[in-house]
């Protein structure tokens, strides 16, 4: 691809955070607005069509995750342990509640109309946005590192490679308790839009495709593969796979690694569809827009190695993606 067509396909957002970008999330129905959570303690709303920052609000500590409830309400949590909600129309914020340790994950599930938080206090909490108020606390095996939603199913990844599948309509017991099929620490879990399974990534350059149906014939289909590895001077360097995002239409997914690359995969056919150019530093977060035509790519140095000089800038790229890159072949 030429530089000219590359620049039409992709551009860099202005006024991005000054510290590690932990999470980027598009709005539920439009590819115009992007929420960004950062270690600079801010949550920012960007209009990516016009490339400007619309607003920002602050936490008292680094923000680890954020989500839209609908087009005008945002939720966010981080190291201060507080769950905040922000009304994007009236520019008003309120503290909904808190965990006893940092909040690592914040998701909204439209199927049950609940905000879900996962924390290093080893709990998942559900919140009713109509209050907004807490409606339940559910203990997990250990610290929550990542959460994926599949309709009313919630897949939680914790410390010690545990994976727990919950049904948000009946949180009285866990539906399934599993272990990641990857040998190393879990970094990210995201669910297939068709609700058949989930993808889990680890710190050791690997991704596994898992199925929710526990029957032996379906479980036979699960597999794992190596990715985000580079050979330099004859030595293979292995990088964490930090981010996964699904294309809602095609059930294909993007992965982002600390090697600075983004790959697109067809998980059902076990194929890599494409790899984009190398980005300036580690890919810390990815998000496809709801229509699958836009991919937000957050780049932040994540201290996987000693400090480097000069430190790469934290930045977000907005990339228009095509069927050629995302559609199963």
Buried (B, 14 or more C-beta within 10 A) or exposed (E): EEEEEEEEBBBBBEEBBEEBBBBBBBBBEBBBBBBBBBBBBBBBBBBBEEEEBEEBBEBEBBBBBBBBBEEEBBBBBBBBBBBBBBEBEEEEBEEBBBBEBBBBBBBBBEEBEBBBBBBBBBBBBBBBBEEBEBEEBBEBBEBBBBBBBBBBBBBBBBBEBBBBBBBBEEBEEBBEEBEBBBEBBBBBBBBBBEBBBBBBBBBBBBBBBBBBEEEEEEEEEEEBEEBBBBEEEEEEBBBBBBBBBBBBBBBBBBBBBBBBBBBBBBBBEEEEBBEBEEBBBBBBBBBBBBEBBBBBBBBBBBEBEEEEEEEBEBBBBBBBBEEEBBBBE
